[in-house]
Amino acid sequence: MLYNVTVAGKVAPGEAPETVKKAIMDLLKIDPEGIERIFSGRPILLKKGVNAGTAEKYRKAIEAAGAVCIIEPMADK
């Protein structure tokens, strides 16, 4: 089964938004404009069609940085 990795568009409860944004910028190697899109309040698909191990690796890294991550199984076609 393959999974989609989505950043929920928000900072985890109890985390400092600016610290989280900086950590995600470093993790994903994106610019300040890109980070504002990620934290716009809407879910952003980060990775599509990855295996369970890869999805879990992304989830752990994103959550360690202080953001909310969603892992969803891809719909069967």
N, CA, C and O atoms as a Tripos MOL2 file, in Angstrom:
@<TRIPOS>MOLECULE
protein
  308   307    77     0     0
PROTEIN
NO_CHARGES

@<TRIPOS>ATOM
      1 N           0.8450   -1.1810    0.0000 N.3       1 MET1
      2 CA          0.0000    0.0000    0.0000 C.3       1 MET1
      3 C           0.8920    1.2470    0.0000 C.2       1 MET1
      4 O           1.9580    1.2660    0.6160 O.2       1 MET1
      5 N           0.4380    2.2670   -0.6940 N.am      2 LEU2
      6 CA          1.1690    3.5300   -0.7500 C.3       2 LEU2
      7 C           0.4100    4.6060    0.0070 C.2       2 LEU2
      8 O          -0.8060    4.5260    0.1850 O.2       2 LEU2
      9 N           1.1670    5.6310    0.4570 N.am      3 TYR3
     10 CA          0.6050    6.6650    1.3120 C.3       3 TYR3
     11 C           0.9460    8.0590    0.8030 C.2       3 TYR3
     12 O           1.9410    8.2670    0.1090 O.2       3 TYR3
     13 N           0.0800    9.0120    1.1730 N.am      4 ASN4
     14 CA          0.3470   10.4220    0.9420 C.3       4 ASN4
     15 C           0.7370   11.0560    2.2690 C.2       4 ASN4
     16 O           0.1460   10.7550    3.3070 O.2       4 ASN4
     17 N           1.7290   11.9290    2.2300 N.am      5 VAL5
     18 CA          2.1850   12.6470    3.4210 C.3       5 VAL5
     19 C           1.7600   14.0980    3.2460 C.2       5 VAL5
     20 O           2.1320   14.7510    2.2710 O.2       5 VAL5
     21 N           0.9800   14.5960    4.1980 N.am      6 THR6
     22 CA          0.4410   15.9460    4.1320 C.3       6 THR6
     23 C           0.8360   16.7250    5.3810 C.2       6 THR6
     24 O           0.7610   16.2140    6.4980 O.2       6 THR6
     25 N           1.2560   17.9630    5.1750 N.am      7 VAL7
     26 CA          1.4700   18.8770    6.3020 C.3       7 VAL7
     27 C           0.1300   19.5600    6.5150 C.2       7 VAL7
     28 O          -0.4370   20.1290    5.5820 O.2       7 VAL7
     29 N          -0.3780   19.5050    7.7450 N.am      8 ALA8
     30 CA         -1.7310   19.9710    8.0350 C.3       8 ALA8
     31 C          -1.9050   21.4830    7.9290 C.2       8 ALA8
     32 O          -3.0320   21.9750    7.9820 O.2       8 ALA8
     33 N          -0.8250   22.2180    7.7830 N.am      9 GLY9
     34 CA         -0.9410   23.6690    7.6440 C.3       9 GLY9
     35 C          -0.9730   24.4120    8.9550 C.2       9 GLY9
     36 O          -1.3170   25.5930    9.0060 O.2       9 GLY9
     37 N          -0.6080   23.7070   10.0300 N.am     10 LYS10
     38 CA         -0.6040   24.3700   11.3290 C.3      10 LYS10
     39 C           0.5080   23.8260   12.2230 C.2      10 LYS10
     40 O           1.0380   22.7330   12.0220 O.2      10 LYS10
     41 N           0.8250   24.6320   13.1980 N.am     11 VAL11
     42 CA          1.8520   24.3020   14.1780 C.3      11 VAL11
     43 C           1.2160   23.4260   15.2600 C.2      11 VAL11
     44 O           0.0610   23.6350   15.6310 O.2      11 VAL11
     45 N           1.9620   22.4570   15.7600 N.am     12 ALA12
     46 CA          1.4710   21.5860   16.8310 C.3      12 ALA12
     47 C           1.2020   22.4100   18.0950 C.2      12 ALA12
     48 O           1.8910   23.4000   18.3440 O.2      12 ALA12
     49 N           0.2110   22.0120   18.8900 N.am     13 PRO13
     50 CA         -0.0970   22.7290   20.1240 C.3      13 PRO13
     51 C           1.1330   22.8390   21.0350 C.2      13 PRO13
     52 O           1.8740   21.8740   21.2200 O.2      13 PRO13
     53 N           1.3280   24.0190   21.5900 N.am     14 GLY14
     54 CA          2.4280   24.2470   22.5140 C.3      14 GLY14
     55 C           3.7480   24.6040   21.8550 C.2      14 GLY14
     56 O           4.7340   24.8540   22.5480 O.2      14 GLY14
     57 N           3.7860   24.6310   20.5330 N.am     15 GLU15
     58 CA          5.0210   24.9560   19.8160 C.3      15 GLU15
     59 C           5.0180   26.4280   19.4050 C.2      15 GLU15
     60 O           3.9610   27.0040   19.1440 O.2      15 GLU15
     61 N           6.1980   27.0270   19.3510 N.am     16 ALA16
     62 CA          6.3420   28.4240   18.9370 C.3      16 ALA16
     63 C           6.3290   28.4920   17.4070 C.2      16 ALA16
     64 O           7.1930   27.8960   16.7630 O.2      16 ALA16
     65 N           5.3670   29.2050   16.8160 N.am     17 PRO17
     66 CA          5.2360   29.2340   15.3620 C.3      17 PRO17
     67 C           6.5140   29.6010   14.6060 C.2      17 PRO17
     68 O           6.8430   28.9450   13.6180 O.2      17 PRO17
     69 N           7.2220   30.6050   15.0320 N.am     18 GLU18
     70 CA          8.4220   31.0250   14.2970 C.3      18 GLU18
     71 C           9.5250   29.9650   14.3720 C.2      18 GLU18
     72 O          10.2560   29.7600   13.4030 O.2      18 GLU18
     73 N           9.6410   29.3020   15.5060 N.am     19 THR19
     74 CA         10.6300   28.2310   15.6570 C.3      19 THR19
     75 C          10.2890   27.0630   14.7410 C.2      19 THR19
     76 O          11.1670   26.4950   14.0910 O.2      19 THR19
     77 N           9.0070   26.7120   14.6950 N.am     20 VAL20
     78 CA          8.5610   25.6040   13.8540 C.3      20 VAL20
     79 C           8.7720   25.9380   12.3790 C.2      20 VAL20
     80 O           9.2560   25.1040   11.6140 O.2      20 VAL20
     81 N           8.4100   27.1490   11.9840 N.am     21 LYS21
     82 CA          8.5790   27.5520   10.5830 C.3      21 LYS21
     83 C          10.0440   27.4710   10.1670 C.2      21 LYS21
     84 O          10.3560   26.9980    9.0740 O.2      21 LYS21
     85 N          10.9350   27.9280   11.0270 N.am     22 LYS22
     86 CA         12.3720   27.8740   10.7230 C.3      22 LYS22
     87 C          12.8230   26.4160   10.5820 C.2      22 LYS22
     88 O          13.5540   26.0780    9.6500 O.2      22 LYS22
     89 N          12.3900   25.5610   11.5000 N.am     23 ALA23
     90 CA         12.7770   24.1460   11.4610 C.3      23 ALA23
     91 C          12.2600   23.4700   10.1900 C.2      23 ALA23
     92 O          12.9800   22.6810    9.5780 O.2      23 ALA23
     93 N          11.0290   23.7670    9.7880 N.am     24 ILE24
     94 CA         10.4610   23.1720    8.5740 C.3      24 ILE24
     95 C          11.1700   23.7260    7.3400 C.2      24 ILE24
     96 O          11.4110   22.9840    6.3870 O.2      24 ILE24
     97 N          11.5050   25.0070    7.3390 N.am     25 MET25
     98 CA         12.2640   25.5870    6.2260 C.3      25 MET25
     99 C          13.5820   24.8440    6.0420 C.2      25 MET25
    100 O          13.9630   24.5070    4.9210 O.2      25 MET25
    101 N          14.2750   24.5930    7.1490 N.am     26 ASP26
    102 CA         15.5520   23.8780    7.0930 C.3      26 ASP26
    103 C          15.3500   22.4280    6.6540 C.2      26 ASP26
    104 O          16.1150   21.9110    5.8410 O.2      26 ASP26
    105 N          14.3320   21.7810    7.1870 N.am     27 LEU27
    106 CA         14.0600   20.3790    6.8880 C.3      27 LEU27
    107 C          13.7180   20.1690    5.4050 C.2      27 LEU27
    108 O          14.2440   19.2630    4.7580 O.2      27 LEU27
    109 N          12.8390   21.0130    4.8870 N.am     28 LEU28
    110 CA         12.3610   20.8480    3.5200 C.3      28 LEU28
    111 C          13.1470   21.6730    2.5030 C.2      28 LEU28
    112 O          12.9180   21.5790    1.2970 O.2      28 LEU28
    113 N          14.0730   22.4780    3.0100 N.am     29 LYS29
    114 CA         14.9030   23.3340    2.1450 C.3      29 LYS29
    115 C          14.0450   24.2250    1.2390 C.2      29 LYS29
    116 O          14.1940   24.2320    0.0170 O.2      29 LYS29
    117 N          13.1480   24.9710    1.8800 N.am     30 ILE30
    118 CA         12.2870   25.8810    1.1390 C.3      30 ILE30
    119 C          12.5150   27.3170    1.5870 C.2      30 ILE30
    120 O          13.1060   27.5640    2.6380 O.2      30 ILE30
    121 N          12.0410   28.2580    0.7830 N.am     31 ASP31
    122 CA         12.2280   29.6780    1.0760 C.3      31 ASP31
    123 C          11.0820   30.2120    1.9470 C.2      31 ASP31
    124 O          10.0920   29.5150    2.1700 O.2      31 ASP31
    125 N          11.2200   31.4540    2.4390 N.am     32 PRO32
    126 CA         10.1670   32.0200    3.2970 C.3      32 PRO32
    127 C           8.7880   32.0610    2.6290 C.2      32 PRO32
    128 O           7.7700   31.8930    3.3020 O.2      32 PRO32
    129 N           8.7500   32.2810    1.3230 N.am     33 GLU33
    130 CA          7.4670   32.2880    0.6190 C.3      33 GLU33
    131 C           6.8240   30.9030    0.6600 C.2      33 GLU33
    132 O           5.6160   30.7760    0.8630 O.2      33 GLU33
    133 N           7.6310   29.8810    0.4680 N.am     34 GLY34
    134 CA          7.1390   28.5070    0.5170 C.3      34 GLY34
    135 C           6.6250   28.1240    1.8920 C.2      34 GLY34
    136 O           5.6300   27.4100    2.0130 O.2      34 GLY34
    137 N           7.3000   28.5960    2.9220 N.am     35 ILE35
    138 CA          6.8750   28.2490    4.2830 C.3      35 ILE35
    139 C           5.5350   28.8860    4.6070 C.2      35 ILE35
    140 O           4.7390   28.3040    5.3430 O.2      35 ILE35
    141 N           5.2710   30.0700    4.0720 N.am     36 GLU36
    142 CA          3.9720   30.7070    4.3110 C.3      36 GLU36
    143 C           2.8530   29.9170    3.6430 C.2      36 GLU36
    144 O           1.7430   29.8610    4.1710 O.2      36 GLU36
    145 N           3.1230   29.3080    2.4930 N.am     37 ARG37
    146 CA          2.1120   28.4570    1.8450 C.3      37 ARG37
    147 C           1.8390   27.2210    2.6970 C.2      37 ARG37
    148 O           0.6920   26.7960    2.8430 O.2      37 ARG37
    149 N           2.9040   26.6500    3.2550 N.am     38 ILE38
    150 CA          2.7390   25.4450    4.0750 C.3      38 ILE38
    151 C           1.9240   25.7360    5.3340 C.2      38 ILE38
    152 O           1.1350   24.8960    5.7680 O.2      38 ILE38
    153 N           2.1070   26.9120    5.9180 N.am     39 PHE39
    154 CA          1.3910   27.2540    7.1510 C.3      39 PHE39
    155 C           0.2370   28.2260    6.8930 C.2      39 PHE39
    156 O          -0.0310   29.1210    7.6950 O.2      39 PHE39
    157 N          -0.4310   28.0330    5.7690 N.am     40 SER40
    158 CA         -1.5640   28.8860    5.3970 C.3      40 SER40
    159 C          -2.8460   28.4720    6.1140 C.2      40 SER40
    160 O          -3.8660   29.1560    6.0130 O.2      40 SER40
    161 N          -2.7960   27.3530    6.8390 N.am     41 GLY41
    162 CA         -3.9860   26.8530    7.5210 C.3      41 GLY41
    163 C          -4.6920   25.7520    6.7400 C.2      41 GLY41
    164 O          -5.6290   25.1290    7.2380 O.2      41 GLY41
    165 N          -4.2340   25.5170    5.5070 N.am     42 ARG42
    166 CA         -4.8070   24.4560    4.6770 C.3      42 ARG42
    167 C          -3.7940   23.3270    4.5430 C.2      42 ARG42
    168 O          -2.5900   23.5800    4.5010 O.2      42 ARG42
    169 N          -4.2630   22.0870    4.4750 N.am     43 PRO43
    170 CA         -3.3360   20.9660    4.2820 C.3      43 PRO43
    171 C          -2.6010   21.0790    2.9440 C.2      43 PRO43
    172 O          -3.1910   21.4600    1.9330 O.2      43 PRO43
    173 N          -1.3230   20.7500    2.9500 N.am     44 ILE44
    174 CA         -0.4910   20.7780    1.7510 C.3      44 ILE44
    175 C           0.1160   19.3910    1.5630 C.2      44 ILE44
    176 O           0.8030   18.8820    2.4480 O.2      44 ILE44
    177 N          -0.1400   18.7840    0.4090 N.am     45 LEU45
    178 CA          0.4360   17.4790    0.0930 C.3      45 LEU45
    179 C           1.9390   17.6360   -0.0980 C.2      45 LEU45
    180 O           2.3910   18.4070   -0.9440 O.2      45 LEU45
    181 N           2.6980   16.9060    0.6890 N.am     46 LEU46
    182 CA          4.1490   17.0000    0.6380 C.3      46 LEU46
    183 C           4.7460   15.8760   -0.2090 C.2      46 LEU46
    184 O           5.6070   16.1210   -1.0550 O.2      46 LEU46
    185 N           4.2950   14.6640    0.0170 N.am     47 LYS47
    186 CA          4.7820   13.5010   -0.7290 C.3      47 LYS47
    187 C           3.5950   12.6370   -1.1140 C.2      47 LYS47
    188 O           2.6910   12.4090   -0.3110 O.2      47 LYS47
    189 N           3.6080   12.1580   -2.3540 N.am     48 LYS48
    190 CA          2.4990   11.3510   -2.8560 C.3      48 LYS48
    191 C           3.0150    9.9620   -3.2330 C.2      48 LYS48
    192 O           4.0340    9.8250   -3.9100 O.2      48 LYS48
    193 N           2.2960    8.9420   -2.7850 N.am     49 GLY49
    194 CA          2.5920    7.5820   -3.2130 C.3      49 GLY49
    195 C           3.8840    6.9930   -2.6720 C.2      49 GLY49
    196 O           4.6330    6.3510   -3.4080 O.2      49 GLY49
    197 N           4.1480    7.2070   -1.3930 N.am     50 VAL50
    198 CA          5.3530    6.6400   -0.7900 C.3      50 VAL50
    199 C           4.9880    5.4130    0.0470 C.2      50 VAL50
    200 O           3.8400    5.2520    0.4590 O.2      50 VAL50
    201 N           5.9820    4.5490    0.2920 N.am     51 ASN51
    202 CA          5.7130    3.3600    1.1030 C.3      51 ASN51
    203 C           5.5830    3.7320    2.5800 C.2      51 ASN51
    204 O           5.8700    4.8650    2.9680 O.2      51 ASN51
    205 N           5.1560    2.7840    3.3880 N.am     52 ALA52
    206 CA          4.8880    3.0520    4.8050 C.3      52 ALA52
    207 C           6.1290    3.5340    5.5440 C.2      52 ALA52
    208 O           6.0380    4.4480    6.3640 O.2      52 ALA52
    209 N           7.2840    2.9400    5.2710 N.am     53 GLY53
    210 CA          8.5150    3.3430    5.9490 C.3      53 GLY53
    211 C           8.8980    4.7820    5.6440 C.2      53 GLY53
    212 O           9.2960    5.5280    6.5390 O.2      53 GLY53
    213 N           8.7790    5.1710    4.3790 N.am     54 THR54
    214 CA          9.0990    6.5430    3.9820 C.3      54 THR54
    215 C           8.1000    7.5200    4.5880 C.2      54 THR54
    216 O           8.4840    8.5840    5.0720 O.2      54 THR54
    217 N           6.8250    7.1630    4.5640 N.am     55 ALA55
    218 CA          5.7920    8.0250    5.1450 C.3      55 ALA55
    219 C           6.0580    8.2510    6.6310 C.2      55 ALA55
    220 O           5.9380    9.3720    7.1260 O.2      55 ALA55
    221 N           6.4150    7.1970    7.3300 N.am     56 GLU56
    222 CA          6.6940    7.3050    8.7740 C.3      56 GLU56
    223 C           7.9310    8.1680    9.0190 C.2      56 GLU56
    224 O           7.9660    8.9370    9.9800 O.2      56 GLU56
    225 N           8.9280    8.0490    8.1740 N.am     57 LYS57
    226 CA         10.1410    8.8600    8.3060 C.3      57 LYS57
    227 C           9.7980   10.3530    8.1690 C.2      57 LYS57
    228 O          10.2720   11.1780    8.9500 O.2      57 LYS57
    229 N           8.9860   10.6830    7.1880 N.am     58 TYR58
    230 CA          8.5560   12.0810    7.0090 C.3      58 TYR58
    231 C           7.7360   12.5490    8.2030 C.2      58 TYR58
    232 O           7.9400   13.6540    8.7060 O.2      58 TYR58
    233 N           6.7950   11.6970    8.6640 N.am     59 ARG59
    234 CA          5.9490   12.0790    9.8000 C.3      59 ARG59
    235 C           6.7940   12.4080   11.0230 C.2      59 ARG59
    236 O           6.5860   13.4330   11.6710 O.2      59 ARG59
    237 N           7.7360   11.5440   11.3340 N.am     60 LYS60
    238 CA          8.5860   11.7610   12.5090 C.3      60 LYS60
    239 C           9.3710   13.0630   12.3910 C.2      60 LYS60
    240 O           9.4640   13.8210   13.3560 O.2      60 LYS60
    241 N           9.9370   13.3260   11.2130 N.am     61 ALA61
    242 CA         10.7380   14.5400   11.0220 C.3      61 ALA61
    243 C           9.8700   15.7980   11.1160 C.2      61 ALA61
    244 O          10.2650   16.7840   11.7380 O.2      61 ALA61
    245 N           8.6990   15.7590   10.5010 N.am     62 ILE62
    246 CA          7.8070   16.9250   10.5210 C.3      62 ILE62
    247 C           7.2940   17.1810   11.9270 C.2      62 ILE62
    248 O           7.2670   18.3260   12.3780 O.2      62 ILE62
    249 N           6.8880   16.1320   12.6220 N.am     63 GLU63
    250 CA          6.3970   16.3020   13.9900 C.3      63 GLU63
    251 C           7.5120   16.7080   14.9360 C.2      63 GLU63
    252 O           7.2680   17.4720   15.8700 O.2      63 GLU63
    253 N           8.7320   16.2220   14.7260 N.am     64 ALA64
    254 CA          9.8710   16.6260   15.5550 C.3      64 ALA64
    255 C          10.1550   18.1200   15.3800 C.2      64 ALA64
    256 O          10.6260   18.7850   16.3030 O.2      64 ALA64
    257 N           9.8640   18.6320   14.1930 N.am     65 ALA65
    258 CA         10.0600   20.0640   13.9260 C.3      65 ALA65
    259 C           8.9330   20.8980   14.5250 C.2      65 ALA65
    260 O           9.0510   22.1200   14.6150 O.2      65 ALA65
    261 N           7.8370   20.2500   14.9380 N.am     66 GLY66
    262 CA          6.7490   20.9610   15.6080 C.3      66 GLY66
    263 C           5.5250   21.2360   14.7540 C.2      66 GLY66
    264 O           4.6610   22.0180   15.1500 O.2      66 GLY66
    265 N           5.4350   20.6060   13.5890 N.am     67 ALA67
    266 CA          4.2670   20.7940   12.7260 C.3      67 ALA67
    267 C           3.3620   19.5650   12.8020 C.2      67 ALA67
    268 O           3.7820   18.4930   13.2380 O.2      67 ALA67
    269 N           2.1200   19.7410   12.3730 N.am     68 VAL68
    270 CA          1.1620   18.6420   12.3530 C.3      68 VAL68
    271 C           1.2440   17.9500   10.9970 C.2      68 VAL68
    272 O           1.1950   18.6000    9.9530 O.2      68 VAL68
    273 N           1.3700   16.6180   11.0260 N.am     69 CYS69
    274 CA          1.5210   15.8130    9.8090 C.3      69 CYS69
    275 C           0.4020   14.7870    9.7410 C.2      69 CYS69
    276 O          -0.0050   14.2230   10.7570 O.2      69 CYS69
    277 N          -0.0900   14.5540    8.5250 N.am     70 ILE70
    278 CA         -1.1470   13.5750    8.2950 C.3      70 ILE70
    279 C          -0.6550   12.5490    7.2850 C.2      70 ILE70
    280 O          -0.1560   12.9060    6.2170 O.2      70 ILE70
    281 N          -0.7980   11.2790    7.6250 N.am     71 ILE71
    282 CA         -0.4570   10.1880    6.7110 C.3      71 ILE71
    283 C          -1.7670    9.5260    6.3080 C.2      71 ILE71
    284 O          -2.5410    9.1000    7.1650 O.2      71 ILE71
    285 N          -2.0200    9.4390    5.0010 N.am     72 GLU72
    286 CA         -3.2560    8.8230    4.5280 C.3      72 GLU72
    287 C          -2.9460    7.7940    3.4490 C.2      72 GLU72
    288 O          -2.1060    8.0440    2.5850 O.2      72 GLU72
    289 N          -3.6080    6.6460    3.4840 N.am     73 PRO73
    290 CA         -3.4260    5.6810    2.4110 C.3      73 PRO73
    291 C          -3.9740    6.2610    1.1080 C.2      73 PRO73
    292 O          -4.9950    6.9480    1.0980 O.2      73 PRO73
    293 N          -3.2800    5.9730    0.0190 N.am     74 MET74
    294 CA         -3.7740    6.4300   -1.2760 C.3      74 MET74
    295 C          -5.0210    5.6330   -1.6450 C.2      74 MET74
    296 O          -5.1380    4.4540   -1.3100 O.2      74 MET74
    297 N          -5.9280    6.2720   -2.3220 N.am     75 ALA75
    298 CA         -7.1370    5.5980   -2.7750 C.3      75 ALA75
    299 C          -6.7740    4.6130   -3.8860 C.2      75 ALA75
    300 O          -5.9560    4.9150   -4.7550 O.2      75 ALA75
    301 N          -7.3830    3.4510   -3.8460 N.am     76 ASP76
    302 CA         -7.1710    2.4780   -4.9160 C.3      76 ASP76
    303 C          -7.8240    2.9900   -6.1840 C.2      76 ASP76
    304 O          -8.8940    3.5960   -6.1500 O.2      76 ASP76
    305 N          -7.1600    2.7340   -7.3050 N.am     77 LYS77
    306 CA         -7.7210    3.1880   -8.5800 C.3      77 LYS77
    307 C          -8.4880    2.0880   -9.2450 C.2      77 LYS77
    308 O          -9.0330    2.2840  -10.3310 O.2      77 LYS77
@<TRIPOS>BOND
     1     1     2 1
     2     2     3 1
     3     3     4 2
     4     3     5 am
     5     5     6 1
     6     6     7 1
     7     7     8 2
     8     7     9 am
     9     9    10 1
    10    10    11 1
    11    11    12 2
    12    11    13 am
    13    13    14 1
    14    14    15 1
    15    15    16 2
    16    15    17 am
    17    17    18 1
    18    18    19 1
    19    19    20 2
    20    19    21 am
    21    21    22 1
    22    22    23 1
    23    23    24 2
    24    23    25 am
    25    25    26 1
    26    26    27 1
    27    27    28 2
    28    27    29 am
    29    29    30 1
    30    30    31 1
    31    31    32 2
    32    31    33 am
    33    33    34 1
    34    34    35 1
    35    35    36 2
    36    35    37 am
    37    37    38 1
    38    38    39 1
    39    39    40 2
    40    39    41 am
    41    41    42 1
    42    42    43 1
    43    43    44 2
    44    43    45 am
    45    45    46 1
    46    46    47 1
    47    47    48 2
    48    47    49 am
    49    49    50 1
    50    50    51 1
    51    51    52 2
    52    51    53 am
    53    53    54 1
    54    54    55 1
    55    55    56 2
    56    55    57 am
    57    57    58 1
    58    58    59 1
    59    59    60 2
    60    59    61 am
    61    61    62 1
    62    62    63 1
    63    63    64 2
    64    63    65 am
    65    65    66 1
    66    66    67 1
    67    67    68 2
    68    67    69 am
    69    69    70 1
    70    70    71 1
    71    71    72 2
    72    71    73 am
    73    73    74 1
    74    74    75 1
    75    75    76 2
    76    75    77 am
    77    77    78 1
    78    78    79 1
    79    79    80 2
    80    79    81 am
    81    81    82 1
    82    82    83 1
    83    83    84 2
    84    83    85 am
    85    85    86 1
    86    86    87 1
    87    87    88 2
    88    87    89 am
    89    89    90 1
    90    90    91 1
    91    91    92 2
    92    91    93 am
    93    93    94 1
    94    94    95 1
    95    95    96 2
    96    95    97 am
    97    97    98 1
    98    98    99 1
    99    99   100 2
   100    99   101 am
   101   101   102 1
   102   102   103 1
   103   103   104 2
   104   103   105 am
   105   105   106 1
   106   106   107 1
   107   107   108 2
   108   107   109 am
   109   109   110 1
   110   110   111 1
   111   111   112 2
   112   111   113 am
   113   113   114 1
   114   114   115 1
   115   115   116 2
   116   115   117 am
   117   117   118 1
   118   118   119 1
   119   119   120 2
   120   119   121 am
   121   121   122 1
   122   122   123 1
   123   123   124 2
   124   123   125 am
   125   125   126 1
   126   126   127 1
   127   127   128 2
   128   127   129 am
   129   129   130 1
   130   130   131 1
   131   131   132 2
   132   131   133 am
   133   133   134 1
   134   134   135 1
   135   135   136 2
   136   135   137 am
   137   137   138 1
   138   138   139 1
   139   139   140 2
   140   139   141 am
   141   141   142 1
   142   142   143 1
   143   143   144 2
   144   143   145 am
   145   145   146 1
   146   146   147 1
   147   147   148 2
   148   147   149 am
   149   149   150 1
   150   150   151 1
   151   151   152 2
   152   151   153 am
   153   153   154 1
   154   154   155 1
   155   155   156 2
   156   155   157 am
   157   157   158 1
   158   158   159 1
   159   159   160 2
   160   159   161 am
   161   161   162 1
   162   162   163 1
   163   163   164 2
   164   163   165 am
   165   165   166 1
   166   166   167 1
   167   167   168 2
   168   167   169 am
   169   169   170 1
   170   170   171 1
   171   171   172 2
   172   171   173 am
   173   173   174 1
   174   174   175 1
   175   175   176 2
   176   175   177 am
   177   177   178 1
   178   178   179 1
   179   179   180 2
   180   179   181 am
   181   181   182 1
   182   182   183 1
   183   183   184 2
   184   183   185 am
   185   185   186 1
   186   186   187 1
   187   187   188 2
   188   187   189 am
   189   189   190 1
   190   190   191 1
   191   191   192 2
   192   191   193 am
   193   193   194 1
   194   194   195 1
   195   195   196 2
   196   195   197 am
   197   197   198 1
   198   198   199 1
   199   199   200 2
   200   199   201 am
   201   201   202 1
   202   202   203 1
   203   203   204 2
   204   203   205 am
   205   205   206 1
   206   206   207 1
   207   207   208 2
   208   207   209 am
   209   209   210 1
   210   210   211 1
   211   211   212 2
   212   211   213 am
   213   213   214 1
   214   214   215 1
   215   215   216 2
   216   215   217 am
   217   217   218 1
   218   218   219 1
   219   219   220 2
   220   219   221 am
   221   221   222 1
   222   222   223 1
   223   223   224 2
   224   223   225 am
   225   225   226 1
   226   226   227 1
   227   227   228 2
   228   227   229 am
   229   229   230 1
   230   230   231 1
   231   231   232 2
   232   231   233 am
   233   233   234 1
   234   234   235 1
   235   235   236 2
   236   235   237 am
   237   237   238 1
   238   238   239 1
   239   239   240 2
   240   239   241 am
   241   241   242 1
   242   242   243 1
   243   243   244 2
   244   243   245 am
   245   245   246 1
   246   246   247 1
   247   247   248 2
   248   247   249 am
   249   249   250 1
   250   250   251 1
   251   251   252 2
   252   251   253 am
   253   253   254 1
   254   254   255 1
   255   255   256 2
   256   255   257 am
   257   257   258 1
   258   258   259 1
   259   259   260 2
   260   259   261 am
   261   261   262 1
   262   262   263 1
   263   263   264 2
   264   263   265 am
   265   265   266 1
   266   266   267 1
   267   267   268 2
   268   267   269 am
   269   269   270 1
   270   270   271 1
   271   271   272 2
   272   271   273 am
   273   273   274 1
   274   274   275 1
   275   275   276 2
   276   275   277 am
   277   277   278 1
   278   278   279 1
   279   279   280 2
   280   279   281 am
   281   281   282 1
   282   282   283 1
   283   283   284 2
   284   283   285 am
   285   285   286 1
   286   286   287 1
   287   287   288 2
   288   287   289 am
   289   289   290 1
   290   290   291 1
   291   291   292 2
   292   291   293 am
   293   293   294 1
   294   294   295 1
   295   295   296 2
   296   295   297 am
   297   297   298 1
   298   298   299 1
   299   299   300 2
   300   299   301 am
   301   301   302 1
   302   302   303 1
   303   303   304 2
   304   303   305 am
   305   305   306 1
   306   306   307 1
   307   307   308 2
@<TRIPOS>SUBSTRUCTURE
     1 MET1         2 RESIDUE 1 A MET
     2 LEU2         6 RESIDUE 1 A LEU
     3 TYR3        10 RESIDUE 1 A TYR
     4 ASN4        14 RESIDUE 1 A ASN
     5 VAL5        18 RESIDUE 1 A VAL
     6 THR6        22 RESIDUE 1 A THR
     7 VAL7        26 RESIDUE 1 A VAL
     8 ALA8        30 RESIDUE 1 A ALA
     9 GLY9        34 RESIDUE 1 A GLY
    10 LYS10       38 RESIDUE 1 A LYS
    11 VAL11       42 RESIDUE 1 A VAL
    12 ALA12       46 RESIDUE 1 A ALA
    13 PRO13       50 RESIDUE 1 A PRO
    14 GLY14       54 RESIDUE 1 A GLY
    15 GLU15       58 RESIDUE 1 A GLU
    16 ALA16       62 RESIDUE 1 A ALA
    17 PRO17       66 RESIDUE 1 A PRO
    18 GLU18       70 RESIDUE 1 A GLU
    19 THR19       74 RESIDUE 1 A THR
    20 VAL20       78 RESIDUE 1 A VAL
    21 LYS21       82 RESIDUE 1 A LYS
    22 LYS22       86 RESIDUE 1 A LYS
    23 ALA23       90 RESIDUE 1 A ALA
    24 ILE24       94 RESIDUE 1 A ILE
    25 MET25       98 RESIDUE 1 A MET
    26 ASP26      102 RESIDUE 1 A ASP
    27 LEU27      106 RESIDUE 1 A LEU
    28 LEU28      110 RESIDUE 1 A LEU
    29 LYS29      114 RESIDUE 1 A LYS
    30 ILE30      118 RESIDUE 1 A ILE
    31 ASP31      122 RESIDUE 1 A ASP
    32 PRO32      126 RESIDUE 1 A PRO
    33 GLU33      130 RESIDUE 1 A GLU
    34 GLY34      134 RESIDUE 1 A GLY
    35 ILE35      138 RESIDUE 1 A ILE
    36 GLU36      142 RESIDUE 1 A GLU
    37 ARG37      146 RESIDUE 1 A ARG
    38 ILE38      150 RESIDUE 1 A ILE
    39 PHE39      154 RESIDUE 1 A PHE
    40 SER40      158 RESIDUE 1 A SER
    41 GLY41      162 RESIDUE 1 A GLY
    42 ARG42      166 RESIDUE 1 A ARG
    43 PRO43      170 RESIDUE 1 A PRO
    44 ILE44      174 RESIDUE 1 A ILE
    45 LEU45      178 RESIDUE 1 A LEU
    46 LEU46      182 RESIDUE 1 A LEU
    47 LYS47      186 RESIDUE 1 A LYS
    48 LYS48      190 RESIDUE 1 A LYS
    49 GLY49      194 RESIDUE 1 A GLY
    50 VAL50      198 RESIDUE 1 A VAL
    51 ASN51      202 RESIDUE 1 A ASN
    52 ALA52      206 RESIDUE 1 A ALA
    53 GLY53      210 RESIDUE 1 A GLY
    54 THR54      214 RESIDUE 1 A THR
    55 ALA55      218 RESIDUE 1 A ALA
    56 GLU56      222 RESIDUE 1 A GLU
    57 LYS57      226 RESIDUE 1 A LYS
    58 TYR58      230 RESIDUE 1 A TYR
    59 ARG59      234 RESIDUE 1 A ARG
    60 LYS60      238 RESIDUE 1 A LYS
    61 ALA61      242 RESIDUE 1 A ALA
    62 ILE62      246 RESIDUE 1 A ILE
    63 GLU63      250 RESIDUE 1 A GLU
    64 ALA64      254 RESIDUE 1 A ALA
    65 ALA65      258 RESIDUE 1 A ALA
    66 GLY66      262 RESIDUE 1 A GLY
    67 ALA67      266 RESIDUE 1 A ALA
    68 VAL68      270 RESIDUE 1 A VAL
    69 CYS69      274 RESIDUE 1 A CYS
    70 ILE70      278 RESIDUE 1 A ILE
    71 ILE71      282 RESIDUE 1 A ILE
    72 GLU72      286 RESIDUE 1 A GLU
    73 PRO73      290 RESIDUE 1 A PRO
    74 MET74      294 RESIDUE 1 A MET
    75 ALA75      298 RESIDUE 1 A ALA
    76 ASP76      302 RESIDUE 1 A ASP
    77 LYS77      306 RESIDUE 1 A LYS
